[in-house]
Every structure is written in C-alpha cells, then in structure tokens.
Amino acid sequence: MMKLAAGDNVAVALRPLRAGETLALDGETLVIERDVALGHKIASRAVAQGEAIIKYNCPIGIATQAIAPGACVHTHNLRSAYLPATRREAAGEPRHP
C-alpha cells in the first residue's frame, strides 16, 4: 500500500488485496475488509461521515458514511468533490455514454 502524504486518510493498493489480510501502515495494523483491486483506495484510519477523503494530500471526495480502517473507499461510501470545471462536459467536450 502507498500513502503519499502524512495527512492522507486513504492509501492505495499496490497489488490486489484479499479480505482478512493484515497490513502494517503508519505503525498500525489494518485488516482488509474485502477484496480490493490494484489501485483502489483503503481507509488508513477511521473516517467520519461527512469528512473529506484525502489522497495524495488533496481532497478527492466526502465520506457518505462512516468508514472503518481497512475498508475499501469507493463510490459506495464516497461522493466526489471534484469541481464541475474539471469535468469534460464543462470544458465543452461531450459526455460519453
């Protein structure tokens, strides 16, 4: 797992992870909640509902529910916080179906 910045509350899986696997991160032991694909995010600590998700020292979204350490962080528990100007259609490009 990779956590780029000290303030990040998620880490990125550098390989596929299996449910029940234990990993050490920042001196803590994380138990992986469910299978996680390469490149997906894992909560590196408890995240409260409404708290910003920080990845690579940048806010990328808001937790839509409480997220336990070791849980996968994805669209089921994260609302994107990207600005509309960063979306393709805001730049005049068509949205693809």
Rosetta silent file (secondary structure, phi, psi, omega in degrees, C-alpha in Angstrom):
SEQUENCE: MMKLAAGDNVAVALRPLRAGETLALDGETLVIERDVALGHKIASRAVAQGEAIIKYNCPIGIATQAIAPGACVHTHNLRSAYLPATRREAAGEPRHP
SCORE:     score description
SCORE:     0.000 S_00000001
   1 L     0.000  149.315 -179.368    0.000    0.000    0.000 S_00000001
   2 E  -125.811  129.309  173.736    1.143    3.515   -0.683 S_00000001
   3 L  -125.861  114.024 -171.897    0.292    6.604    1.315 S_00000001
   4 L   -77.652  -42.876 -174.207    1.982    9.650   -0.178 S_00000001
   5 L  -120.260  147.330 -178.165    1.315   12.358    2.399 S_00000001
   6 L   -57.848  -33.812 -178.234    1.120   12.221    6.185 S_00000001
   7 L   -81.653   -5.055  179.424   -2.341   13.842    6.139 S_00000001
   8 L   -63.322  140.733  173.446   -3.858   11.294    3.748 S_00000001
   9 L  -109.096    8.650  170.890   -6.661    9.211    5.230 S_00000001
  10 E  -132.047  154.653  173.479   -6.542    6.671    2.409 S_00000001
  11 E  -123.982  160.581 -176.474   -3.771    4.546    0.983 S_00000001
  12 E  -107.867  132.538  178.556   -3.595    2.990   -2.490 S_00000001
  13 L   -70.755  123.214  178.709   -3.325   -0.757   -3.040 S_00000001
  14 L   -91.436   -1.327  175.037   -0.119   -1.525   -4.953 S_00000001
  15 L  -158.187  164.100  175.620   -1.318   -5.078   -5.551 S_00000001
  16 L   -60.891  139.408  179.743   -4.628   -6.919   -5.213 S_00000001
  17 E  -115.844  147.028 -178.516   -5.542   -7.356   -1.539 S_00000001
  18 L  -105.882  144.595  175.572   -7.635  -10.150   -0.029 S_00000001
  19 L   -54.215  133.843  178.665  -10.358   -9.878    2.602 S_00000001
  20 L    89.597  -13.398  178.536   -8.920  -10.640    6.033 S_00000001
  21 L   -64.735  144.001  176.910   -5.335   -9.859    5.007 S_00000001
  22 E  -110.514  139.517 -179.928   -3.426   -7.782    7.561 S_00000001
  23 E  -134.529  148.401  175.016   -1.066   -4.955    6.613 S_00000001
  24 E   -97.380  133.174  177.861    1.059   -2.549    8.627 S_00000001
  25 E  -149.257  125.928  179.110    0.685    1.159    7.843 S_00000001
  26 L    53.844   37.614  178.443    1.905    4.089    9.935 S_00000001
  27 L    76.936    3.495  178.953    2.629    1.758   12.838 S_00000001
  28 E  -111.770  154.732  174.881   -0.945    0.434   12.834 S_00000001
  29 E  -100.484  124.641  177.235   -2.261   -2.928   11.686 S_00000001
  30 E  -105.343  135.286  172.510   -5.060   -2.760    9.134 S_00000001
  31 E  -103.420  120.551 -177.134   -7.320   -5.726    8.464 S_00000001
  32 L   -70.622  124.476 -172.730   -8.580   -5.567    4.873 S_00000001
  33 L   -70.279  -41.963 -179.213  -12.377   -5.647    4.956 S_00000001
  34 L  -150.013  169.160  178.590  -12.989   -7.140    1.485 S_00000001
  35 L   -56.608  137.196 -177.428  -11.054   -7.959   -1.672 S_00000001
  36 E  -129.464  130.585 -179.635   -9.526   -4.788   -3.111 S_00000001
  37 L   -78.429  155.771  174.084   -8.231   -4.373   -6.662 S_00000001
  38 L   -49.856  130.881  176.510   -4.867   -2.900   -7.579 S_00000001
  39 L    88.290   -7.573  179.746   -5.026    0.910   -7.455 S_00000001
  40 L   -84.718  164.474 -174.117   -8.115    1.141   -5.272 S_00000001
  41 E   -95.733  145.173  175.137   -8.249    3.085   -2.004 S_00000001
  42 E  -125.752  138.032  175.169   -8.268    1.737    1.556 S_00000001
  43 E   -67.092  125.965 -179.909   -9.073    3.817    4.645 S_00000001
  44 L   -88.645   -9.258  176.744   -5.840    4.175    6.590 S_00000001
  45 L  -158.557  173.185  176.827   -7.774    5.282    9.689 S_00000001
  46 L   -64.180  136.905  179.122  -11.372    5.739   10.756 S_00000001
  47 E  -123.215  127.407 -179.362  -13.153    8.335    8.603 S_00000001
  48 L   -80.231  151.524  173.337  -16.339   10.020    9.840 S_00000001
  49 L   -56.767  133.115  179.631  -19.410   10.543    7.678 S_00000001
  50 L    89.637   -9.601  179.728  -19.071   13.959    6.014 S_00000001
  51 L   -78.148  146.336  177.258  -15.282   14.050    6.397 S_00000001
  52 E   -68.518  140.244  172.512  -13.115   14.853    3.384 S_00000001
  53 E   -91.152  123.751 -176.554  -11.272   11.939    1.792 S_00000001
  54 E  -112.511  121.625  179.277   -7.636   12.980    1.336 S_00000001
  55 E  -132.086  129.915 -178.090   -5.462   11.194   -1.247 S_00000001
  56 L    55.839   35.721  178.398   -2.003   12.416   -2.292 S_00000001
  57 L    67.289   21.011  179.176   -2.550   15.415    0.018 S_00000001
  58 E  -129.386  137.790  175.091   -5.619   16.508   -1.991 S_00000001
  59 E   -70.918  128.600 -179.390   -9.304   16.267   -1.083 S_00000001
  60 E  -116.068  -11.202 -178.714  -10.988   13.971   -3.608 S_00000001
  61 E   179.376 -175.372 -178.809  -14.404   13.467   -2.046 S_00000001
  62 E  -124.557  134.783  177.166  -16.614   13.310    1.006 S_00000001
  63 E   -68.380  126.464  179.316  -17.414   10.177    3.014 S_00000001
  64 L   -88.480   -4.749  177.131  -21.125    9.397    2.678 S_00000001
  65 L  -158.497  167.417  174.801  -20.956    7.118    5.731 S_00000001
  66 L   -64.138  139.865 -178.230  -18.506    6.243    8.491 S_00000001
  67 E  -124.588  124.558 -178.239  -15.580    4.246    7.065 S_00000001
  68 L   -80.954  153.006  174.080  -13.564    1.854    9.219 S_00000001
  69 L   -56.372  135.587 -179.910   -9.775    1.474    8.942 S_00000001
  70 L    89.441   -6.089  179.780   -9.007   -1.163    6.296 S_00000001
  71 L   -82.124  147.402  174.737  -12.290   -0.627    4.440 S_00000001
  72 E   -67.609  136.709  177.753  -12.355   -0.066    0.697 S_00000001
  73 E  -112.427  113.494 -175.982  -13.107    3.571   -0.181 S_00000001
  74 L  -155.599 -163.754 -172.874  -15.020    3.827   -3.445 S_00000001
  75 L   -63.013  -18.181  179.580  -18.330    5.017   -4.894 S_00000001
  76 L   -77.062  -16.453 -179.169  -20.399    3.079   -2.317 S_00000001
  77 L  -139.936   18.243 -176.883  -19.087    5.276    0.543 S_00000001
  78 E  -140.072  133.711  172.584  -17.605    8.318   -1.219 S_00000001
  79 E  -109.286  128.612 -178.676  -19.153   11.295   -3.018 S_00000001
  80 E   -59.329  143.960  177.000  -16.855   13.007   -5.474 S_00000001
  81 L  -117.804   16.378  177.479  -15.757   16.524   -4.592 S_00000001
  82 L   -66.154  141.714  179.329  -14.284   17.385   -7.971 S_00000001
  83 L   -71.447  146.804  178.922  -15.294   20.787   -9.205 S_00000001
  84 H   -55.113  -29.781 -178.910  -17.617   20.893  -12.240 S_00000001
  85 H   -66.319  -16.714  179.950  -14.889   22.729  -14.152 S_00000001
  86 H   -89.042   -7.213 -179.992  -12.752   19.593  -14.059 S_00000001
  87 L   -83.744  148.631 -176.131  -15.374   17.515  -15.845 S_00000001
  88 H   -58.310  -43.395 -176.798  -15.076   17.061  -19.593 S_00000001
  89 H   -66.081  -26.890  176.444  -18.510   18.470  -20.422 S_00000001
  90 H   -69.123  -24.382  179.135  -17.669   21.663  -18.519 S_00000001
  91 H   -92.517    9.975  177.975  -14.727   22.077  -20.876 S_00000001
  92 L    88.472    4.222  178.118  -17.016   21.763  -23.897 S_00000001
  93 L   -91.332  142.845 -179.508  -16.277   18.099  -24.547 S_00000001
  94 L   -69.601  148.701  175.497  -19.245   15.759  -24.966 S_00000001
  95 L   -81.531  133.413  179.491  -20.042   13.264  -22.241 S_00000001
  96 L   -89.571  141.121 -178.780  -19.641    9.686  -23.413 S_00000001
  97 L   -67.343    0.000    0.000  -22.392    7.193  -22.600 S_00000001
